[in-house]
Amino acid sequence: MRPLRYTVSAEEKGDRLDRFVARSTGMTRTQAQRLVACGAIRVNGEILSKHHRLREGENVEVELPDPEAAEPSPQDIPVEILYQDSELAVISKPAGLVVHPAAGHAEGTLVNALLYAIDDLSGIGGVLRPGIVHRLDRDTSGLMVVAKSDLSHVRLQEMIKQRVLKRFYLALVHGIPATRLGTVDAPVGRDARDRKRMAVTSESGRPAVTHFRVEREFKDCALLEVELGSGRTHQIRVHLSYIGHPVAGDREYGVRGELERELGLERQFLHAFRLEFPHPVGGEDLAFEDPLPQDLERALRILETMQGPT
């Protein structure tokens, strides 16, 4: 058993115990609930219900069982590994690849590719998410860090929580923001009208912050550099749509119109191009960049020909 210890922050107070544990460890809520039920999770030394609402400063201890053997099968799916050592790997996820197995995607995922390409992956995320520290949407391309040891997995997730692991994206958006530098600070949660979508909502939303900088302006669109200040599901796409500048090619939170047709965009123009973080064991500063993939680079060249930078 490997004990993990967490202290509830002011931002996390009011969280249900099972949700807190799932988010902190990377496991599913079902897995967290099983650990609560078997007494493997204690709050200030006490075994409490999964419904317990946490208070700021409470100490949560999780006794993790030894990792189960991964169920997904290794598959030879091309994924570029940019860096690898005994603790972690940094990979470039192509667009169109789901990160981990789920309903409707039992195979052909990034996890299947990682099991084929990398010998050891951390087990904290459970049998369906070995090594997965953070995710990218299916049609978002770019950099991800993958944990190979449980220690690195825990420390990398803590870096994300503390905003030490910095994630930068390039996004082409409709319209031109009024300011070259901006921040969107608005809670993101499930859309009350469509539970499959996310939305800015004060009722069920969790705090979410997105920073952006205008890199290039065109006639009626702009290329932004975006930095995540938090990591909610679909956060960048939801926030940019919320301020009236949806990501080009985003079928769910934007529009698919003349611009997308002219640029030949078949997915959202969103690419995780830079990662910065200290090594979770050695402490040395690491930084990685991933250039735009061919489809987005081609769309940008067409845009320059059509509209040209202002």
Buried (B, 14 or more C-beta within 10 A) or exposed (E): EBEBEBEBEEEBBEBBBBBBBBBBBBBBBEBBBBBBEEEBBBBEEEEBEBEBEBEEEBEBBBBBEEBEEBEBEBBEBEBEBEEBEEBBBBBBBBBEBBBBBEEEBEEBBBBBBBBEBBEEBBBBBBBBBBBBBBBBBBBBBBBBBBBBBBBBBBBBBBBBBEBBBBBBBBBBBBEBBEEEEBEBEBBBBBBEEEEEBBBBBEEEBBEBBBBBBBBBBBEEBBBBBBBBBBBBBBBBBBBBBBBEBBBBBBEBBBBEEEBBEEBEBBBBBBBBBBBBBBBBBEEEEBEBEBEBBEBBEBBBEBBEEEBEEE
